[in-house]
Amino acid sequence: MNGLDRIQAQFNHLADTYFKDFDFDLGERELGLVLSLDHDLDVYASSMGLTKTAVEAILIDEGGVSSGIYLLY
């Protein structure tokens, strides 16, 4: 066991000891999950936007898309 594992085990023990039957913990965990999902969706949307922009730029550079034609997305 290295130092980080010992620290994690100590925090788990303290959490089990002092926060057992603590009603607010569930709400905090749910909020954490919602924020994590929101972050994942933001990252997904931004990566899709970047991919769309990159594909459009490549197609315009190659002359595959004229000014009056828009890509379907």
C-alpha positions in Angstrom: 0.0 0.0 0.0 1.4 3.3 -0.9 0.8 6.7 0.7 -2.2 7.7 -1.4 -3.9 4.4 -0.7 -3.5 4.9 3.0 -4.8 8.5 2.8 -7.8 7.3 0.8 -8.5 4.5 3.3 -8.3 7.0 6.2 -10.7 9.4 4.5 -13.1 6.5 3.8 -12.9 5.4 7.4 -13.6 9.0 8.6 -16.5 9.4 6.2 -18.0 6.1 7.4 -17.5 7.0 11.0 -18.8 10.6 11.0 -21.2 10.7 8.1 -23.1 7.5 8.6 -26.9 8.1 8.3 -26.1 11.6 7.1 -29.2 12.6 5.0 -27.5 15.4 3.1 -24.8 13.2 1.6 -27.3 11.8 -1.0 -28.2 15.2 -2.3 -24.6 16.2 -2.6 -23.8 13.0 -4.5 -26.8 13.6 -6.8 -25.7 17.2 -7.4 -22.2 15.9 -8.3 -23.6 13.4 -10.8 -25.7 16.1 -12.4 -22.8 18.5 -12.7 -20.6 15.7 -14.1 -23.3 14.9 -16.7 -23.6 18.5 -17.6 -19.8 18.8 -18.1 -19.8 15.6 -20.3 -22.6 17.0 -22.5 -20.8 20.3 -22.8 -17.6 18.6 -23.9 -19.5 16.4 -26.3 -21.3 19.4 -27.9 -18.1 21.4 -28.2 -16.2 18.5 -29.8 -19.0 18.0 -32.3 -19.0 21.7 -33.1 -15.2 21.6 -33.6 -15.5 18.6 -35.8 -18.2 20.2 -37.9 -16.2 23.4 -38.3 -13.1 21.4 -39.3 -14.9 19.3 -41.9 -16.5 22.4 -43.4 -13.1 24.1 -43.6 -11.6 21.1 -45.3 -14.4 20.8 -47.8 -14.3 24.5 -48.6 -10.5 24.4 -49.1 -10.9 21.5 -51.5 -13.6 23.3 -53.4 -16.2 20.7 -52.5 -18.7 23.2 -51.1 -19.8 26.2 -53.0 -21.0 29.4 -51.2 -24.7 28.6 -51.7 -24.6 25.0 -50.5 -24.7 24.1 -46.8 -23.6 20.9 -45.2 -26.4 18.8 -43.6 -25.8 18.2 -39.9 
